[in-house]
Amino acid sequence: MSHMLCIGYGRFPPQSLTDMWLTMLSMISGATCYALFLGHATNLIQSLDSSRRQYREKVKQVEEYMAYRKLPRDMRQRITEYFEHRYQGKFFDEECILGELSEKLREDVINYNCRSLVASVPFFANADSNFVSDVVTKLKYEVFQPGDIIIKEGTIGTKMYFIQEGVVDIVMANGEVATSLSDGSYFGEICLLTNARRVASVRAETYCNLFSLSVDHFNCVLDQYPLMRKTMETVAAERLNKIGKNPNIMQQQQKDEQISNPESNTITAVVNALAAEADDCKDDSDLDNKENLLHGSQSSITEPIQTIREGLPRPRSGEFRALFEGNTP
């Protein structure tokens, strides 16, 4: 028993060859059992807090990287503080974990994780539940330190942000702070709505826990919920007016749509011309004269329509096909 527990070696030396072999066997068996026991105990202790162990390994890897790159001391301090604030001593590969779940279960988990954000953002509190669910499943968690420039004026916007916790300052080109935003607010949506450059800079005043929404996901969601787009446009116009910028978002958006869809503009012009011609016909007091006027002017209306039709692709709907064939009402 003393040999099995790795104690008492040499107290009872073997007296014969048989005793020597038995002693050697018991010593080897005892050392093996002792090593297995320590190994299992160590694995059990490590498995009790694997996330914290992974965090320590991650921090050690980062420290080795900073030493290898010979980063300055103040930068090392900022990196260390960033990891401490972001991960809170525990490290998870959340993207990998959520990616292995079913779509419905993943959506439920994300909605639960973002419940505090949804509760603190008035925009979400008054929105459709399906809209909120579509947005939060596309959000990305980000952390910024005090003094970080989250958005730089004049750059092309690629995402907007929702503030879960923290305070940010809206900074003008002259360095003046126009306003401050805190928990439950959002910013960065203006350039996504207008396809313009950033109209102001945004600086983190404190540690900020934000959720970002990329421009592709932004447009994808708002295309499905046009009423929410109008709501965001109204808020964006108020913010532009507050910082002294041009708040007329709708006109700019309409101009962009006209540029991107000239065929629709031409069709609209033709319809307006026909409507104006019909109004002129209604002004005639004599019904017979009005019919003669319509028949006589049909050829004059058909000629410009035929010219416009030659420069356009074939209309898709039967209604527009009849219009371009010259069948005036």
N, C-alpha and C positions, 0 to 999 in steps of 0.2 A: 504493500500500500504506500509505503514511503517513497518507493521508486516511481509509482504511478503519479504521485503528487510532486515529483521532482524535489523531494526533500530526503534527508537522511543518507545521502551518498557517503559510503565509506564506514558507516557505523558497524555494519555486519559484513565484513569482507568474505567472499566465497572461499570455501575450504576445498572444493573439488572442482573438476572440470565441468561437471553437470551444474553445480551451483554457479559457476562463472557464466555459462550460457544462459541460464535462467535469469541471472542478474542483468546481463546485457539486453535480453529480450524485454524485461520489465522496464528498463531504463528507456529503451527506444519507444516502447508503447506509451510510457508516461509522458515523454517529451512530445510525442505526436498528439496525444489527447490534449495536452496543455496548449499546444500551438493552435489546434482546431478550436478550442474553447475561446482563446483570445481573439482569433480571427472572426468568429461568429459574433462575439460580443461587440467588437469594433464595428462590424457592418451594421449591427442592430442600432448602435448609437448614432451612426452616420445617417441611417435611413430615417431616423426620427425627425430630422430637420434637414432634408436634402436641399431645400431651396436656399437656406442660409449657407450651407456648404458651397453651393454653386455660386452664390454671391461673393463669398470670400475668394473662391477661385477666379472669378471674373475680376475682382478688384486687384488681386495679385498679378493677373495677366496685364491689366492696365498699367499698374505700377512698373512692371518690367518694360512695357512699351515706352512709357514716359522716360524711363532711365536710358533706354536704348536711343531714343530720339533726342535726349538731352534737353528736354523742355525746361523753360524757366520755372522758378519756384512758384511764382504767383499763378501761372497757368496750371501747374500741377495741383495747386490748392483748389482752383476753380473746378477742375475735372473731378477731383475727389468729392467736393461738395455737391456737384451735379449728380454723381452716382448715389450719394447718400440720400439726397432729396428725392430722386426719381424712383429708386428701388426700395428704399426704406429697409435695407438689410436683407431683402429676399429677392431672388432672381428667378423669373419664370419665362419660358418661351411661350408667351401667350398666343402669338400668331400660330404657332405649330399646334398648340392644344385646341384652339378654336377651329382650325382647319380640318381636324379629324372628326369633328362633330357633324351631325346632320344639319341641313340648312335651317330647319325650324328650331332645333335645340340651340344652334349657334345664335340665332336671332333672339331667342328668349334670354340667353346668357348675357348678350351684349346689352339688351334693354334693361336687364337688372343691374348690370355694372354701371350703366349711365343714368340710373334713376335719379341720382342727386343732381346731375346736370339738367335733366329734363325738368325737375322740380324747381330749379333755380332760374331757368331761362323763361321769362314771360312769353317769348315768341313761341316756345314749344308748348307751354301750358294752355294756350288758346288755339293751338293748331289741331288739325285732324290727326287721330292716333296712327293711321296708316302712314301719313307723311312723316311723323316723328320717328316711326319705326324704320322707314326707308332711309332717313337721314342718319340716325345713330349707328346703323349697321355699316355705314361708310366712313365713319369718323376715325381719325388717327390721333392717339394720345401723344402730346408733346409737352416738354418742360422747358421753361426759359428762366434764366437767372436775372437778378436785378441789374439794370443797365443794358441788357441785350436789346438790339434793334430787331424787332419781330418783322416789321414791314418798313421798307425804305421808299421814300417818296420818289416818284419818277420811274420806278421799276414796273415790269409787267406782272400783274397779279396772277398767281397760279392756285391760290387757295384762300379760304376765309377761315376765321377762328371763332370758337365759342369759349368763353371764359368759365371754367369750373371753379377756380380759386385763384385770387390774385388781383393786382391792380396794374393797369397799363395807361400810359399817357399818349394822347394824340398830339403830335408835335408838328408844327408848321415849318416852312422852309426857313423862316427867320429865327427858329429855335424857340418860339413861344408855344406854350402848352395850351391848345385850344380847349380840351376837355379831358376828363379821365373816365375810364370805364372799369368796372369791378365785376364781382361774381354775378353770373347770369346774363352778362352782355355779350354781344358778338360784334365783330368788325371785319373789314376786308372784303365785304360783299359788293362795294360800290364798283370797283373795276371789273368784277365778274359780271355785273349787270350791264355795264356800259361798254365793255371790251376796251377800256381805256387804261392808261397807266395809273399807278397809285397817286392819289391826290394829297396824301400826307403820310408822315412816318409814324410808326407806333413803337413805343419803347416800354419795356417792362420796368415798372417801378418797384415791384417786389417779386418774390418767387411766384411764377405763374404756371398753373396747371391748365393747359389748353387742349381743346379738341379741334383738329383741322379738317376741313372738307375741301377736296381738290376741285378744280374748275370743271373737270369732266363729270365727276359725280354730282356737282352742284347743278349743272345744266340738265343732267339726266333726271334728277329728282324734280326740279322745277318745271320741266316739260310735262310731267305727269300731273302737276298741281299748279295750274296757272294762277289761281287765286292767291296762293302763297307767294308767287313771284310778284304780283301786284302789291302785296303787303310789304315785301322787302324793298320794292322800288319806292314806296311811300316813305319808309324809314330812311332809305338812302338819300332821297331828295331833301329830307329835313336835315340830315347830317351835312350834306353839301352846302346847304344854305347857312348852316351854323358856322362853318369854317370859311365862308365867303367864296365858295366855288359855285359854278353854274349848276343849279338843281334840276334843270330840265332834262331828265333822263328819258322820258317817253319819246320826245321828239327825236333825240339822238338814236334811240332804238328803232323808231320807225324809218329814219333815214337809212340805217343799215339794212333793214329789211327791204326797202325799195331798191337799194343798190344790188342786193343779192338776188332779187326776183324781178327783173325787168319785164318778163312776160306778163306777170300779173298786173303790172302798172299799165301796159299797153291795152290789155283786155279791159281794165277799168276805164281807160280813156275812151275806148270804143263804146262801151255801155253808156257812159255819160253823154257822149255825142248823140247817141240814139235817143236817150231820154230828153235831151234838149230839143231835138227835132220833133219829138212827139208833143212836147209842151207847146211848141209853136203852132202845131196843127190844131191843138185844142182851143187856141185863141180865136179861130175862125168861127163866126156865128152860123154860117150855113153848113149843115152836115154834109151835103153833097159836095160842096166846094172843098171841105176838109178831106173827103175821100179822094177827090181828084188830085188834091195837093199831095196826099200820101203816095198815090200811084205815080204821080209825076216825079216826085222826089226820090222814089225808090232807087232809080238808077244812079242818082247823084250820091246817094248814101252807099250804094253797093260798091261803087268804084274805089273810094278810099278804104273801105273795109277789105276789098279784094287785094289792094296794095299791101295793107298791113298783114293780111293772112299769108301772103307769099313769104314774108320774112319770119313767120312764126311756125313752130312745129304743130302738127295736127292736134286739135283740142281733144281732151280725153272724154269729156262728158257730152251727152247728146244735146244738152242745152247750148253749150258753146259752139257745137258743130252747126246747129241750126242758125245761130247768130252769124257765123262767118260765111255761111252759104248765102247770106243776103235775105233771109226770111224775116223781114221786119214785121212787127206786130201791126 
